[in-house]
Amino acid sequence: MAMRDLGPAEHFLAGALGEPGSRHFYIQVAAAGATMWLHAEKQQVAALASQSLAILAAANLQPDTDVVAEIRQNLVLREPDNEIFPVGAVQLAVLESELITVAIASAQEEDDGIRFLVAPEQIQAMAEAALEAVSAGRPICPHCHLPEDPHGHRCPAGNGHFPTHA
């Protein structure tokens, strides 16, 4: 499979499914009559969100806040039924039309990937939802700075002196 050009996306979301500590992150795109799920890492979703906001700011695009809020209400990450590939590189670019092109390459096959277009309001809504999903994870231990296990955390920084906390 080569880079597939899907045209305008009707739906674009990055988020997580599952409980903190055992979540799976996905990018979900509906375009060209199909919905696709791309398996991602938490850091990839966080980077996609922050870079999306950065590209909007750099291009001086001001998404309509009412439209962003309406899109956010309809962003629901569903269980994947056709995961097509794990996410590799992601590229974002603003076109003269002020639409944003999103190109996502496969982590497995360098030439495989998808490309689609989104409006500034879509990318803003996706970024807000993605950052919310990323921050909803496990709390970070103040001593070792690692995620705390919900069933009790043996802090490696305590060297036996910090109690286990849940």
Contacts in CASP RR format, 6 or more apart in sequence:
PFRMAT RR
TARGET T0000
AUTHOR 0000-0000-0000
METHOD contacts of the structure
MODEL  1
MAMRDLGPAEHFLAGALGEPGSRHFYIQVAAAGATMWLHAEKQQVAALAS
QSLAILAAANLQPDTDVVAEIRQNLVLREPDNEIFPVGAVQLAVLESELI
TVAIASAQEEDDGIRFLVAPEQIQAMAEAALEAVSAGRPICPHCHLPEDP
HGHRCPAGNGHFPTHA
1 109 0 8 1.000
1 111 0 8 1.000
1 112 0 8 1.000
1 113 0 8 1.000
2 111 0 8 1.000
2 112 0 8 1.000
2 113 0 8 1.000
3 103 0 8 1.000
3 105 0 8 1.000
3 111 0 8 1.000
3 112 0 8 1.000
3 113 0 8 1.000
3 114 0 8 1.000
3 115 0 8 1.000
4 113 0 8 1.000
4 114 0 8 1.000
4 115 0 8 1.000
5 114 0 8 1.000
5 115 0 8 1.000
5 116 0 8 1.000
6 29 0 8 1.000
6 31 0 8 1.000
6 32 0 8 1.000
6 114 0 8 1.000
6 115 0 8 1.000
6 116 0 8 1.000
7 31 0 8 1.000
7 32 0 8 1.000
7 115 0 8 1.000
7 116 0 8 1.000
7 117 0 8 1.000
8 31 0 8 1.000
8 99 0 8 1.000
8 116 0 8 1.000
8 117 0 8 1.000
8 118 0 8 1.000
9 29 0 8 1.000
9 30 0 8 1.000
9 31 0 8 1.000
9 102 0 8 1.000
9 116 0 8 1.000
9 117 0 8 1.000
9 118 0 8 1.000
9 122 0 8 1.000
10 30 0 8 1.000
10 31 0 8 1.000
10 33 0 8 1.000
11 28 0 8 1.000
11 29 0 8 1.000
11 30 0 8 1.000
11 31 0 8 1.000
11 35 0 8 1.000
11 74 0 8 1.000
11 75 0 8 1.000
12 27 0 8 1.000
12 28 0 8 1.000
12 29 0 8 1.000
12 30 0 8 1.000
12 102 0 8 1.000
12 116 0 8 1.000
12 118 0 8 1.000
12 122 0 8 1.000
12 123 0 8 1.000
12 126 0 8 1.000
13 27 0 8 1.000
13 28 0 8 1.000
13 29 0 8 1.000
13 75 0 8 1.000
13 76 0 8 1.000
13 77 0 8 1.000
13 126 0 8 1.000
13 129 0 8 1.000
13 130 0 8 1.000
14 25 0 8 1.000
14 26 0 8 1.000
14 27 0 8 1.000
14 28 0 8 1.000
14 40 0 8 1.000
14 45 0 8 1.000
14 48 0 8 1.000
14 49 0 8 1.000
14 126 0 8 1.000
14 129 0 8 1.000
14 130 0 8 1.000
14 133 0 8 1.000
15 25 0 8 1.000
15 26 0 8 1.000
15 27 0 8 1.000
15 28 0 8 1.000
15 45 0 8 1.000
15 77 0 8 1.000
15 129 0 8 1.000
15 130 0 8 1.000
15 133 0 8 1.000
15 134 0 8 1.000
16 23 0 8 1.000
16 24 0 8 1.000
16 25 0 8 1.000
16 26 0 8 1.000
16 42 0 8 1.000
16 45 0 8 1.000
16 77 0 8 1.000
16 133 0 8 1.000
16 134 0 8 1.000
16 136 0 8 1.000
16 137 0 8 1.000
17 23 0 8 1.000
17 24 0 8 1.000
17 26 0 8 1.000
17 77 0 8 1.000
17 79 0 8 1.000
18 24 0 8 1.000
19 150 0 8 1.000
20 136 0 8 1.000
20 137 0 8 1.000
20 138 0 8 1.000
20 150 0 8 1.000
21 137 0 8 1.000
21 138 0 8 1.000
21 147 0 8 1.000
21 149 0 8 1.000
21 150 0 8 1.000
23 42 0 8 1.000
23 137 0 8 1.000
24 39 0 8 1.000
25 39 0 8 1.000
25 40 0 8 1.000
25 41 0 8 1.000
25 42 0 8 1.000
25 44 0 8 1.000
25 45 0 8 1.000
25 133 0 8 1.000
26 37 0 8 1.000
26 38 0 8 1.000
26 39 0 8 1.000
26 40 0 8 1.000
26 77 0 8 1.000
26 80 0 8 1.000
26 83 0 8 1.000
27 37 0 8 1.000
27 38 0 8 1.000
27 40 0 8 1.000
27 45 0 8 1.000
27 48 0 8 1.000
27 87 0 8 1.000
27 104 0 8 1.000
28 35 0 8 1.000
28 36 0 8 1.000
28 37 0 8 1.000
28 38 0 8 1.000
28 77 0 8 1.000
28 78 0 8 1.000
28 80 0 8 1.000
29 35 0 8 1.000
29 36 0 8 1.000
29 38 0 8 1.000
29 114 0 8 1.000
29 116 0 8 1.000
30 36 0 8 1.000
31 116 0 8 1.000
34 82 0 8 1.000
35 78 0 8 1.000
35 82 0 8 1.000
36 82 0 8 1.000
36 84 0 8 1.000
36 114 0 8 1.000
37 80 0 8 1.000
37 81 0 8 1.000
37 82 0 8 1.000
37 83 0 8 1.000
37 84 0 8 1.000
38 83 0 8 1.000
38 84 0 8 1.000
38 85 0 8 1.000
38 86 0 8 1.000
38 87 0 8 1.000
38 104 0 8 1.000
38 114 0 8 1.000
39 80 0 8 1.000
39 83 0 8 1.000
39 85 0 8 1.000
39 86 0 8 1.000
39 87 0 8 1.000
40 48 0 8 1.000
40 86 0 8 1.000
40 87 0 8 1.000
41 87 0 8 1.000
42 134 0 8 1.000
44 87 0 8 1.000
44 88 0 8 1.000
44 90 0 8 1.000
45 130 0 8 1.000
45 133 0 8 1.000
45 134 0 8 1.000
46 130 0 8 1.000
46 131 0 8 1.000
46 134 0 8 1.000
47 90 0 8 1.000
48 90 0 8 1.000
48 126 0 8 1.000
48 127 0 8 1.000
48 130 0 8 1.000
49 126 0 8 1.000
49 127 0 8 1.000
49 128 0 8 1.000
49 130 0 8 1.000
49 131 0 8 1.000
49 134 0 8 1.000
50 127 0 8 1.000
50 131 0 8 1.000
51 90 0 8 1.000
51 92 0 8 1.000
52 92 0 8 1.000
52 100 0 8 1.000
52 123 0 8 1.000
52 124 0 8 1.000
52 126 0 8 1.000
52 127 0 8 1.000
53 124 0 8 1.000
53 127 0 8 1.000
55 92 0 8 1.000
55 93 0 8 1.000
55 94 0 8 1.000
55 100 0 8 1.000
55 123 0 8 1.000
56 63 0 8 1.000
56 120 0 8 1.000
56 123 0 8 1.000
56 124 0 8 1.000
59 94 0 8 1.000
59 98 0 8 1.000
61 94 0 8 1.000
61 98 0 8 1.000
61 120 0 8 1.000
62 120 0 8 1.000
63 119 0 8 1.000
63 120 0 8 1.000
63 121 0 8 1.000
63 123 0 8 1.000
63 124 0 8 1.000
64 121 0 8 1.000
67 121 0 8 1.000
68 121 0 8 1.000
68 124 0 8 1.000
68 125 0 8 1.000
68 128 0 8 1.000
71 121 0 8 1.000
71 122 0 8 1.000
71 125 0 8 1.000
72 125 0 8 1.000
72 128 0 8 1.000
72 129 0 8 1.000
75 125 0 8 1.000
75 126 0 8 1.000
75 129 0 8 1.000
77 133 0 8 1.000
84 114 0 8 1.000
85 106 0 8 1.000
85 107 0 8 1.000
85 108 0 8 1.000
85 109 0 8 1.000
85 112 0 8 1.000
85 113 0 8 1.000
86 106 0 8 1.000
86 107 0 8 1.000
86 108 0 8 1.000
87 104 0 8 1.000
87 105 0 8 1.000
87 106 0 8 1.000
87 107 0 8 1.000
88 104 0 8 1.000
88 105 0 8 1.000
88 106 0 8 1.000
88 107 0 8 1.000
89 104 0 8 1.000
89 105 0 8 1.000
90 102 0 8 1.000
90 103 0 8 1.000
90 104 0 8 1.000
90 105 0 8 1.000
91 101 0 8 1.000
91 102 0 8 1.000
91 103 0 8 1.000
91 105 0 8 1.000
92 100 0 8 1.000
92 101 0 8 1.000
92 102 0 8 1.000
92 103 0 8 1.000
92 123 0 8 1.000
93 100 0 8 1.000
93 101 0 8 1.000
93 103 0 8 1.000
94 100 0 8 1.000
95 101 0 8 1.000
95 117 0 8 1.000
98 120 0 8 1.000
99 117 0 8 1.000
99 118 0 8 1.000
99 119 0 8 1.000
99 120 0 8 1.000
100 117 0 8 1.000
100 118 0 8 1.000
100 119 0 8 1.000
100 120 0 8 1.000
100 123 0 8 1.000
101 115 0 8 1.000
101 116 0 8 1.000
101 117 0 8 1.000
102 115 0 8 1.000
102 116 0 8 1.000
102 117 0 8 1.000
102 118 0 8 1.000
102 123 0 8 1.000
103 113 0 8 1.000
103 114 0 8 1.000
103 115 0 8 1.000
104 113 0 8 1.000
104 114 0 8 1.000
104 115 0 8 1.000
105 112 0 8 1.000
105 113 0 8 1.000
106 112 0 8 1.000
106 113 0 8 1.000
118 126 0 8 1.000
137 147 0 8 1.000
138 147 0 8 1.000
138 148 0 8 1.000
138 149 0 8 1.000
138 150 0 8 1.000
139 147 0 8 1.000
139 148 0 8 1.000
140 146 0 8 1.000
140 147 0 8 1.000
140 148 0 8 1.000
141 147 0 8 1.000
141 148 0 8 1.000
141 153 0 8 1.000
141 155 0 8 1.000
141 157 0 8 1.000
143 155 0 8 1.000
143 157 0 8 1.000
143 158 0 8 1.000
143 162 0 8 1.000
144 155 0 8 1.000
144 156 0 8 1.000
144 157 0 8 1.000
144 158 0 8 1.000
145 157 0 8 1.000
146 155 0 8 1.000
146 156 0 8 1.000
148 165 0 8 1.000
148 166 0 8 1.000
149 166 0 8 1.000
150 166 0 8 1.000
151 166 0 8 1.000
152 164 0 8 1.000
152 165 0 8 1.000
152 166 0 8 1.000
153 164 0 8 1.000
153 165 0 8 1.000
153 166 0 8 1.000
154 164 0 8 1.000
155 162 0 8 1.000
155 164 0 8 1.000
155 165 0 8 1.000
END
